[in-house]
Amino acid sequence: MAETMYNAFNSAFLTRSGGDVFYKTALNNADKDGTWSASLDILGVEDAYERTGDPEKKTLLNDLLTTWLKFNPADGQNPWSWDGWNDDIGWFTLALIRGYQMTGNQAFLDAAERGFNYAFQRGWETQHNGGGIWEENPEYTAKENPPRQATKEALANDSLGKVGCMIYQSTHDEGYLRKGQQIYAWVKANLVDSKTGQVNTGVDQSGKVDTGTAVYNQGTFLDYANLLYEITGNQDYYDDAKRAIDFGRNSLTTNGVFNNDQGYLNTWADEMARGVGHFVRDNHLWSEYYTWMKQNADAILQNRRTDLGITWNAWAQPTPGDNALTANKFVSAMAWLQFTPETQVNETGGIRVITNQKTGMAIDSAGKYGNGSPVIQWGKTASLNQRWLLTQNSDYSWNIVNLATWQSLDCPGGKDTDSLPMVQWFSGRDNNQRWWIDQQEDGTYKIWNKASEKSLDNGGSANNGAALIQFGWNGNENQRWLLQ
């Protein structure tokens, strides 16, 4: 049903005109959706690509972001200075950096970096509240009618913090990771209830905290915490994410279902969908959360608009036939379905240490970043070099991505040569990066490449640093692996 909802959203709102590709504002308004709101639409497409790895979705995503940049160019060192809201730039750059990680289009990375750097430079300020990024910068709030006092809110800080972390994943520039951790530490100290996991709206210049809650704030922080856990391995981030998801489930739902029919809202639970989906999938928590996730998915499907098959933000209520409802109001439901399988999945996926049956040694990236870097075996330490994120494609093959380098296990050129050493490469989800992971009768796994049809093999070596190769399947212990 995830694909059905994705297709219904595109049928309702996707527009192609004169070489441009965009989502229209509403069913009764053919204008291009706006700047930050268009970014929220695009994030939903990225969710669908993340679920499937389908080439046509990658092409659509590339076209959407190319059109977005055409009308909103990230020029110079102060891009988008016409927009004083730093959370807007957070959504711009979040769509762009995810887009880069999915397409490899350098223009998206360049724009994300310029936007993040600009928002951080103008927005981070320590005179008030000891740090944090302004929601809307003071020089802009002063010009409003009437002028108002600037505040620091979760919305800008968490979205931009995620972007900093994802730029680090994409470049290995540690300056971005330091900024991501800096923002996170401020949010946790100033806006998060450490006991309950509640994420508060923001804080004013006097230090008064607005304790209002929103599902999108809760979800963005959840995803941010999980992202930092995966990048660093620091258990504190995992614990923060666990409190955040439990608060969202127990305190921000109506009988377990996310539901909000307020007209002023754009999206509501799209960031919660990403936070829940990533946290549950990556940390093998399906048994704890799947029933609840499915409850929300069922509500979404039961309350679709009957003629168009799309669902608004109030998942527990029938979607009205109001053609003035904006595209954004239908993104959250689409996003939730991308992360909720129709049936509870097995535990193959998520973060794994993969060890060889014969030697007990782990597949290791050696911490070396860059296309063509080697993949080796090493004595098991469970360090980031040896932690791999397994996610699935629509053809049921697997992507195997290292948490130290954020690059994929790759069969060079898809060649079927026996004894060919495996490498790491930018994750493009092409066939030479897709792997079948088949459990054998003894409980071990055969891991074999879709392009070459050859099996992952340790080459018969028991030495630290030995290169991993591929070889025709013979069933020997060299080719049998354990997922831990």
N, C-alpha and C positions, 0 to 999 in steps of 0.2 A: 504493500500500500504506500510505501514511501515514494516509489517511482510514480504511482498514480497521482499522488498529491503534488509532486514536483511538476508533472506534466500539466496538471490542472492549473497550477499557478502560472506556468508559462503561457498556456492557452488564454488565460484571462488578461495577462498584463504585458507579455513580451512583445516588443515592437521592433521591426527592422525597417529603416527608412533612409534611403540615399547613402547606404554604406554604414550608417550608424546603427548600433544595437543597444537598446535600453528598455527599461520598464516604464510604462506609463504611470501617471500619478494615481489614477483611479479608473474604474470601469467606464465612467462617464467623462473622463478627462484624459485626452490623448497626449497632453504635454509630458515631456520627460520628467520622471521623478526627480526630486531635488538633489542637493549635494550629499548631505549626510543620510537622508532618507534613501537615496539611491544606493549608497554604500550598504545600508541594512538589507536591501533587496539582494545585492550581489553576495553578501555573506551567506544568504540562504542557498544560492547556487553553489557556493564553495562547500557547503555542508553536503550537498548532493554529490559533488565530485569526490569529496572525501570518502563517502560511503561506497562509491562504485569504481572510481578510477577510469570511467568511460571516456574515451578520446573526444567524443562529441561534446561532452560537458566541459572538457578542458578548452576546446575551441570556443564554445559559447562564453566561458569565463574570460578568456583572453579578449574576445570582441567587446564584451561589456566593459571591462576595465579600460581598454583602449579608447572606447567612446567616452567613458567618464573623464579620462585625462584630457581628451581633446577639448572638452567643454570646461574643465577645471584644471588647467595645467599647473604643475608644481614648479613654477618658475623661480629661479634665483634662490637666495638663502632664506628668504622670508615668504615661503609659499602660502597662499590662502590667507594673507594678512587682512583680507576683507572680512574674515570671519573671526570674531573675538572669542568664540566659544571653543575652549580646548577639547571638550568632549567631542565636538564635531570633527576636529582633526584626528581625534582618537579613532573614530569610526572610519574616516577616510583611509587612514594609514593601516588600520586593521584589515580592511578589505584588500588593500594593496599588498601588504606583506604576505598575507595568506595566498593571494593571487600569485605572487612571485614564487612561493614555495611549491605551488601546484603547476605552474606553467614554465617557470624559468625565465620569464620575460624580464630582462634587466631594467627596463623602464619602470616597472612596478616597484622593484627594490629601491631604485634611485629616488623615486617620489616618496616612498615610505620613509626613507632615511631623512630626506630634507624636511618632511612634515614633522616627524618626531623631534628632530633636532630643534626646529623652530618652536614647536609647542613647549618643549622642555625649557629652552632658553628663556622664553618670555614668561612661562607659567610657573616654574619652580621658584619658590620664594620662602626665605627662612625668617623674615622679620615677624611674621604672624604665624602662630601655630607650630613654630619650629620646623617648617618645611611644607611640602605638599604643593600641588599644582592648582592654580586658580581654575574654577569651573569656567567663568568668563573673566578675562583679564580686566583689572581695575580701570585701565584707560578706556575700555569700551563701556563698562557699566556706568562710568561717570558721564557718558554722553547720552544715556538713555533718558527718556522722558516719562516719569521723573527719574533722576539719577538714583542708583541703588548701590548698596555696599556689596563688594565682591565677596564670594565665599569659596571654600575649597570642598569639593564633593567627590564621592566615590566614582561617579560616572566618568569624569575626566581622568582621574588618577589610575583607576583600574584598567580602562581601555588603553591608555597610553603605556602603562606598565607592561601589559601584555605585548604591545607592539615592540617595546624595547627588548623584551626577552626573545621575541621571534626574529628580530633583526640579528640578535646575537646568534641564534640557531643558524641563520642564513649566511653569516659573515665570519663568525668566530671573533669578532671585535669585542673584547671583554669590557670595553667601556659601556656598551649597551647593556650588558648583563648587570654591571654595577649600578647603572641607573635604574634598571628594572627592579633590582633588589632594594635600592634606596627608596623608590616610590612605595614598594610593597611594605617595607618596614614602617613608613610613615602612616600608611593606611591602617595597618594592623594596630598601631599604637593609638591612633586618633579616632578611627571610625568603626572598629570592629569590637564587639563584646567578646572578650576572650573566653568567657564561660559558655555562652549560648551559641556563638557563631553568627549572631545577627550583624548584618552590615548596615550601618546607619547612613543616612543620606549625605550629610556633610557637617561642616563646622564653620561658624562665622569668625570674624576677626577678633572677637572678644574671647573666643574659646568655647562658646556655647554650641553644643552638639544638637543637630536636628536628628532626632531618633526615628524619623519616618523610615519606612522600608519600601523596597520595590523589588520585584522578582528579577528585573534586569540587573540591578546592583548586586544582588545576592549571587546570581549566576556568573557575572563577570568576575567577581572575586573568587568564586569557586574554581573557575577555569584558570585564573591567574595563579592561584595557589598550587593547583595540580601541575601546571606548566613549570613552575619553579621547582617543584618536587622532582619532576622528570629531568630537568636540566642539572640539578645539583645533587640529588639523592638525599637531601636534608629532610629527615622525618618530620620536623616541625611543620613544614609546608603541607605534608600529607595530613597531619592532624588538623591543621586549619581548614583544609578542604573538606575533611570529614565532618567537622562541626558545621561548616557552611551548607553542605548538602542536606544534612539532617534538619537544620533550622528551616531551610526552604521547604522541605517535605512536610514538616510537622506544623509550621507556623504561617506559611504563606500560601496555603492551598485551601480550597473549600471541599471538605471531605476527601482530601487527597488529590484534588484536581486543581490545576492552575486555571484561574477564571477571572477575567476582568473585562467589563463591557464599557468602561469609561471612554467617552468620545475623544478626549484630548490625547489619548495614547496613540503612539505609533506601534512599534513592537512592544511586547511585554515579556515573553518568556523565551525568546530566541537564544539569549546568552545563557539562560539556565539550561536549555537543551544542550548546548555545547559543553557547558561545565559538567552536567550530569553524564552526558554521553562519553566524554573523554575520561572522566574519573572512574566510572563504572567499568568501561571497556578495558582501560589500561591497567587497572588494579585488580581485575578478576573478581568483581563484586556483583556479578549478575544474580547470584542467589539471594543477595540481600535487597537489591533494588529493582529487579526486573518486573516483579508483579506490579509495583507502583508505576514504573515507567509504562507498562502495558495498559494500566488503568487510564492513564492520561491519553495514550494513543487511541484507546477504544472510544473515549469521550470525544476526541477530535473527529474520529471517523463517523460517530453517531450523529454529530451535530454539523456536518458539512452543509453548505448551501446546496440544495438539491439539484439545481440546474447547472452549476459550475464545478462542484466538487471541491470547493475551498472552504476553510474554516477560519473564523476570526479569533480574536484574543480570548473571548469568553468560551472556553472549551466545553463548559458544562451547560451551555445554552445554545439553542438552534441559531445558526448564522442567518442574520436577516438578509432579505433581498434588496439591500440598499446599494445602489450602484455608485453612490458618492463615497463609500468607504475606501480608504486609500490602500494601495498595494501593501504597504508596511504592515497593516493590520492582519495580513494573512501569512506573513513570513514565519511567525513563531510556531504555528501549527506544522507548517512544512518542515521547519528545522527539527522539531521534536521527533517526527516520524523518521528522519534520516538517521537518528541515533537509537531508535527502538526497533529491534528486529521483530518480525511477526511471531517468531517462536524463540524461546530462550536458547541462546547459543551455547556451544560447548566451550570449554575453557582453553582451547588452543591459543587464542589470541592474547593480546595484552603484553605487558613487559615480561620478558623471559631471559634467563640465562640458559644457553644451549650448550650442553656438554656431550662429548663423544663417549659412546658406550665402551670403547676399548681402553681409552686412556683416562677418562674422567676429566679431561681438560676442556676448557671453555672456548667457544668462538670469541675472538677478541679483535677489536679494531686497532689496537696498539695506540689509541688516542691520536692517530694521525689523520688530519683533516686535509681533504683535497681530492679531486677526481683522480682515480687510479691508485689511491692509497691501498696498501695491502690489507688482507684479512688473514689473521693468523690464529693459532691456538696457544693457550697459556693456562697454567695452573689456575684453578678456579679461585677467584677472589670476590666475585659479584660486584666489582667496581663498575663505573659507568661504561668503561671500555667493553665490558662483557654483558651489558644489559641491552637487549634488543627489543624494539617495539614491533609486534606482529599485528598488522591490520589486513583486512581482507578486501578483495576486489569483487566486482559483480560476477566474475567468472569463477569465483571461489578460490582463486589463487591468493597467495599471501605476499605482502610486502614485508621486508625484514630490515628495519632501520635502527642504526646504532644511536644510543643516547649520549655518547660522548661527542660524536662527530655530526649526528643528524644526517648521515648519508646512508644510502641503501646498499645492501649486499647485491652485487652485480656480476653477471657472467659477461666478460668483455666481448662486446659485439654480438652476443648470442651464439658464439662459435661452439661447435660440438666436439672440439678437440679434447681427447682424454689428457688428463694431467694439467690442464690449463688452470693457472692460479686465478682465484676469485679476487675481486677488488671491491672498493667502495666508490660510489658515484652519486652525484646529485640525483635526488629521487624524482624520476620522471614516470615511474610506473609502467614502463615499456616491458615487453615480454621478457627481456633479458634480466629484468629485476623482479619478475613474478616467479614465485616458487610454490610448488605443490608440497604440502606437508601431510604425509600419509602415515597413520599409525599402523604398526606391524603387530603381529600376533603376540610378540613378547613385550609389548608396551612401548618399545622404542619407535622412533620416527624416521622414515625415509624423507629427505628433503631434496627435491629435484627441480631443476630449472625449466620453466615453460618453453623458452626458446631453444635451448640445446638438448633438452630431455635427458641431461646427464645429472648424476647424483652428487651431492656435496660429500666430500671425502677428505679425511685428514692426511692422506698420503702414506699412511702406515707409520708415521713418525710419533714418537713420544717426547719430542723435544719442545721446550718453550720456544715460541717464535717461528715454528714451522708453518709454512704457508698452507692454507686450505685450497684444495683443488676440486675439480669435478672429474668424475669418471663414470663409465657405464655401470649400471646397477649390477652388483654381484651378491648383495646381501651380507657381505662381511661386516665385522664390527666397526671397521673404518668408516662405514657409511651409515651407521645407526646412531641416532642422536636422542638425547633426553631433554625434555623441556622442563625447566625448573623455575 
